Amino acid sequence: MENIKTLEDACAALGTTVQEQFPEEAKKHLTDDELAYRELKIIAKALNQSDGKAWQPDWSDRNQKKYYPWLEVDTSDGNNAGSGFSDDGYGCGLTGTTVGSRLCFKTSDLARYAGRQFAEQYKRFWLINQ
């Protein structure tokens, strides 16, 4: 976790760069939420990697815990559309989960870290900004 604080760090941990993953021409055809989802997939993959080995959830194993950030929209400023996330934690899902398998984490600490460190990416992915 300490080595992955930005999207650039996550790309570097996977042996690539932001420019390679998101060429300017390709970004023209993506909405902001699509771009955020692609960023989060890279971040999750990098955070789930240890010793060069990538962890992937085993959806056939009901006993394997899978974690994801749990964030609540902060509406304390009176803006019902939400200006950010106020609370973060983690959730644990089994084979029936409410989050895509590419965004799951192998530990609650990783899920909590991802929610805090990459809150802006989650906000762009989950919320409709007008």
C-alpha positions as CSV (number, residue, x, y, z in Angstrom):
1,M,0.0,0.0,0.0
2,E,2.8,2.4,0.9
3,N,4.1,2.3,-2.6
4,I,0.8,2.9,-4.4
5,K,-0.5,6.4,-3.7
6,T,-1.4,7.5,-7.2
7,L,-2.6,6.0,-10.5
8,E,1.0,6.5,-11.8
9,D,2.3,4.4,-8.9
10,A,-0.3,1.6,-9.7
11,C,0.7,1.6,-13.4
12,A,4.4,1.4,-12.4
13,A,3.8,-1.5,-10.1
14,L,2.2,-3.3,-13.1
15,G,5.1,-2.5,-15.4
16,T,3.3,0.1,-17.5
17,T,2.5,3.8,-17.6
18,V,-0.6,6.0,-17.5
19,Q,0.2,7.1,-21.1
20,E,0.3,3.5,-22.3
21,Q,-2.9,2.6,-20.5
22,F,-4.8,5.8,-21.5
23,P,-3.6,7.2,-24.8
24,E,-5.1,10.6,-25.5
25,E,-7.0,9.3,-28.6
26,A,-8.6,6.5,-26.7
27,K,-9.7,8.9,-23.8
28,K,-11.7,11.0,-26.3
29,H,-14.2,8.1,-26.6
30,L,-14.7,7.4,-22.9
31,T,-17.0,9.0,-20.5
32,D,-15.5,10.1,-17.2
33,D,-17.1,7.2,-15.3
34,E,-15.7,4.7,-17.9
35,L,-12.3,6.3,-17.5
36,A,-12.6,6.1,-13.7
37,Y,-13.6,2.4,-13.8
38,R,-10.5,1.6,-15.9
39,E,-8.3,3.5,-13.5
40,L,-9.9,1.6,-10.5
41,K,-9.2,-1.7,-12.2
42,I,-5.5,-0.9,-12.5
43,I,-5.4,0.4,-8.9
44,A,-7.1,-2.8,-7.6
45,K,-4.9,-5.1,-9.6
46,A,-1.8,-3.3,-8.3
47,L,-2.9,-3.2,-4.7
48,N,-3.8,-6.9,-4.8
49,Q,-0.4,-7.9,-6.2
50,S,2.2,-9.2,-3.8
51,D,5.6,-10.5,-4.7
52,G,4.8,-10.1,-8.3
53,K,1.8,-12.4,-8.0
54,A,-1.7,-11.0,-8.6
55,W,-4.6,-12.1,-6.3
56,Q,-7.9,-12.7,-8.0
57,P,-11.1,-13.6,-6.2
58,D,-12.3,-17.2,-6.5
59,W,-16.0,-16.9,-6.9
60,S,-16.4,-20.6,-6.6
61,D,-15.0,-20.5,-3.0
62,R,-17.8,-19.3,-0.7
63,N,-15.4,-19.2,2.2
64,Q,-13.0,-16.8,0.6
65,K,-13.7,-13.3,1.8
66,K,-13.7,-10.5,-0.8
67,Y,-13.6,-6.9,0.3
68,Y,-14.6,-3.6,-1.3
69,P,-14.6,0.0,-0.1
70,W,-17.9,1.2,1.4
71,L,-18.3,5.0,1.0
72,E,-21.2,7.3,1.8
73,V,-21.9,10.5,-0.1
74,D,-21.3,13.6,2.0
75,T,-24.3,15.9,1.7
76,S,-23.5,18.0,4.7
77,D,-23.0,21.1,2.4
78,G,-26.6,20.9,1.4
79,N,-25.9,19.6,-2.0
80,N,-28.0,16.5,-2.4
81,A,-26.0,15.4,-5.4
82,G,-23.1,15.0,-3.0
83,S,-19.8,16.7,-3.1
84,G,-17.7,13.8,-1.9
85,F,-17.6,10.8,0.3
86,S,-17.8,11.2,4.0
87,D,-17.3,7.8,5.6
88,D,-15.3,4.9,4.5
89,G,-14.8,1.4,5.5
90,Y,-15.1,-1.9,3.9
91,G,-17.6,-4.5,3.1
92,C,-17.2,-8.3,2.7
93,G,-19.1,-10.1,0.1
94,L,-19.3,-13.8,-0.7
95,T,-20.2,-15.2,-4.1
96,G,-23.2,-12.8,-4.3
97,T,-21.7,-9.4,-4.1
98,T,-22.7,-5.9,-5.1
99,V,-19.4,-4.9,-6.6
100,G,-17.6,-6.1,-9.7
101,S,-15.0,-8.8,-9.2
102,R,-12.3,-6.7,-10.7
103,L,-12.7,-4.1,-7.9
104,C,-12.5,-6.6,-5.0
105,F,-9.6,-6.7,-2.5
106,K,-8.0,-9.6,-0.7
107,T,-8.0,-7.8,2.7
108,S,-10.1,-5.3,4.5
109,D,-7.1,-3.1,5.0
110,L,-6.6,-2.9,1.2
111,A,-10.2,-2.1,0.7
112,R,-10.2,0.6,3.4
113,Y,-6.9,2.1,1.9
114,A,-8.3,2.1,-1.6
115,G,-11.5,3.9,-0.5
116,R,-9.5,6.6,1.3
117,Q,-6.6,7.0,-1.1
118,F,-8.6,6.9,-4.3
119,A,-11.9,8.4,-3.2
120,E,-12.0,10.7,-6.2
121,Q,-11.8,7.8,-8.7
122,Y,-14.7,6.1,-6.8
123,K,-16.7,9.3,-6.8
124,R,-16.2,9.7,-10.6
125,F,-17.2,6.0,-11.2
126,W,-20.2,5.8,-8.8
127,L,-21.8,9.2,-9.0
128,I,-23.6,11.0,-11.8
129,N,-22.0,14.5,-12.0
130,Q,-24.0,17.1,-13.8
